[in-house]
């Protein structure tokens, strides 16, 4: 039976009576007087609570609510709690939890509103299948198992959700209402359901809120009409993720390793393939090919001018438009030159209409943002998402251009009545009555993009305001009248040839008042005339012109082509365009035109040569249709996945067998490794100079051994004092990210072939565990990093006189002992924190040491003499030993200063051979 409580106000306190609503046998529970200030409490209030378990114990339900972003969670909680909520930071520091008490499905409940930060999980291959060297790419299509991993492990999102979900009775999912949002719903449920309270057999615990904007009306309406998450839509996203991962990785790994091992000036760190990305590039290269193959043709146009009045002239257009034969054009000129007057053959007037725009969807917004506002699609989408989370516009990812019948158009319009830019137009529409927007396409997802509340330029600033202004003007235009104009056409004859003149006069501007860039162009006014009137000819001449090639595709045109051919979704189109720019396949020229690079052109031509379907939009469009069928529940997830992967697996094997066809094209455009780069360091095998190839990805190539060695990226590489690695005799090189960044030496061979078990590919000398090498972690490591868990602060022996140590895992840098003559890491360790001691030598003239001393040995973290000489450059860096200059230190501060391995490592044997033996044992 239900327990019911009655609250009766009594002065500044209230009385609570508790009784069983259905069972008279239970009788009233004990009543007690409670003191409370309870402002705004109704005089009497009744609400049902949890089920009565036989005794009169009261238990309020706890409801966990999860949004997609922290800002959304705050906005939704503020609306539902009417501002009466308490907030606290979650354990991951990125998400907040907003708590309040309210009513949930007729019961009093405690609400906890929080969020995720986009996808909780991401799909990846397990273990060895992430290694490019150990696995044949062909295995990625079927043999390689995949697993869901945390999308951002630093956020510990799963743990955070489980901590907040533990003990909750119900969950309400406020994720974005699109396919990706549905997918995140199930990621959240996988994390939370195991720790929630177990429901009774038929009790429902999972709810889905459907909303399109962050307004009081929409959010409250969503809360009152909760549904269920859509498993089919989530599965369609899973299918897309797995297809893109398996297909993209297989092709990308193969062609990257094949071509980067042969050519030095590709200037791209990754030669990627994507089922959507590659057809997108194909459109750009197709236009490039049309431009290159275009042959201009000369043509001639006959132009006549007449004088209707003494001081005015009218230019007439030839009805034949143009001719491509010079002699025929000259013949027409000779015929018309005999006539002195032009005769009016007909005058027609026709009222025409320029239709107002359809309601705004994502693709149209991205098109306009690129063409008119000069914003890239990715940037425009980020701004639109920010405007949505702040409540200024409705959900920006929608394919729909049709407003539902019950949409409150007038309410949205009233919000804009006080904006100085369009207040007059809005007020006129509200008083005269709005026009119903044109009937567009209803995709069944979200309403069109609509402004939901008023804003000023000062509030949004820069690009935010420009995009908001366009969205608002577009919305006002959809409910405005069509533009009407009168078109007058006068037909003339000059000899046997016909000419025409057209003029337009606007009779009703309609929507062009709010969108002036769509207004009818002002043309020269036509004279009043009738059939048979004669006008003197002032000039008649032949103009020689040439046909011109099409221009490179603009982003707006590319978006149109992608939408037309079904490449990508409204959400992923900006990502694919951004990818081909980042991969150096195209460059963005003036007017946001996309010009393919040599690499982009050769790749597309190579795909056409081997298998045109890899680059044509047809096959991806068919896959997208299958994915949509999964979302609608009309296709089986496993069958679609298996069938599509089988097709691409066959294509991959054929591509690998036919790669020589693409290689022939590469040879023409790019230089082989042996002919690229400059000599830098000696190879440890043949002792000849290896060439340093600076183009992305930077690497070293030995033409004699025909070996290539990858290097750290995004920095400079130079020879390191001609010193050699004691293990393989390769000359060391020094990588540096600049004077303010990190630098460390590395052996090209060890960097690619780790010499010890506890090392991984891509580790420099600052992570090498060689026990005696003077550049290794063993000799230069000082202590555990003060910020990350696994890093070690390593002395940068090249940094003098501005000495520093840097973490070999994260970006923490510690500056110390400026102007010191020498800084060395001692084999001795600190008694307090186990960090290695440091020996410092200063010149007598510049010594900051007390008593004019020039030498001192001590712990960087604990020694009071060193305290003022150490500058921690990272904002979050606070070593436990630094506590405001106290002389004595308490404890070890969780061991943060310890040398790697701490007390577990035995004392180092002084004999070098014993050291090696101890290491290998």
Secondary structure as UniProt FT lines:
FT   STRAND          2..10
FT   TURN            11..12
FT   STRAND          13..20
FT   TURN            24..26
FT   STRAND          32..35
FT   TURN            39..40
FT   STRAND          44..51
FT   STRAND          61..67
FT   HELIX           70..80
FT   TURN            81..83
FT   STRAND          86..89
FT   TURN            91..92
FT   STRAND          96..104
FT   TURN            105..106
FT   STRAND          107..115
FT   STRAND          121..125
FT   HELIX           127..130
FT   TURN            132..134
FT   HELIX           137..141
FT   TURN            142..143
FT   STRAND          146..150
FT   HELIX           153..155
FT   HELIX           157..165
FT   TURN            166..167
FT   STRAND          170..174
FT   HELIX           179..192
FT   HELIX           193..195
FT   TURN            201..202
FT   STRAND          206..208
FT   HELIX           216..224
FT   HELIX           231..260
FT   TURN            261..262
FT   TURN            275..276
FT   HELIX           277..293
FT   STRAND          298..309
FT   TURN            310..311
FT   STRAND          312..318
FT   TURN            319..320
FT   HELIX           326..337
FT   STRAND          341..354
FT   HELIX           362..371
FT   TURN            372..373
FT   HELIX           377..389
FT   TURN            390..391
FT   TURN            405..406
FT   HELIX           409..414
FT   TURN            415..418
FT   TURN            420..422
FT   HELIX           423..432
FT   HELIX           457..460
FT   HELIX           462..478
FT   STRAND          483..494
FT   TURN            495..496
FT   STRAND          497..508
FT   HELIX           510..513
FT   HELIX           516..518
FT   TURN            531..532
FT   STRAND          534..546
FT   HELIX           555..565
FT   TURN            570..572
FT   HELIX           573..582
FT   TURN            583..584
FT   STRAND          586..589
FT   TURN            590..592
FT   STRAND          593..596
FT   HELIX           598..610
FT   HELIX           612..614
FT   HELIX           617..631
FT   TURN            632..633
FT   HELIX           637..657
FT   HELIX           659..669
FT   HELIX           673..675
FT   STRAND          678..682
FT   TURN            684..686
FT   STRAND          689..693
FT   STRAND          699..702
FT   TURN            703..706
FT   STRAND          707..710
FT   STRAND          716..724
FT   TURN            726..728
FT   STRAND          731..736
FT   TURN            739..740
FT   STRAND          743..747
FT   HELIX           748..752
FT   TURN            757..758
FT   TURN            761..762
FT   HELIX           765..767
FT   TURN            774..775
FT   HELIX           777..780
FT   STRAND          781..784
FT   STRAND          792..796
FT   TURN            797..798
FT   TURN            800..801
FT   STRAND          804..807
FT   STRAND          813..816
FT   TURN            818..819
FT   STRAND          820..829
FT   TURN            831..833
FT   STRAND          836..842
FT   HELIX           844..846
FT   HELIX           850..852
FT   STRAND          855..858
FT   TURN            860..862
FT   TURN            864..866
FT   HELIX           867..869
FT   STRAND          870..872
FT   TURN            875..876
FT   TURN            880..881
FT   HELIX           893..895
FT   TURN            896..897
FT   TURN            900..901
FT   HELIX           902..904
FT   HELIX           912..920
//
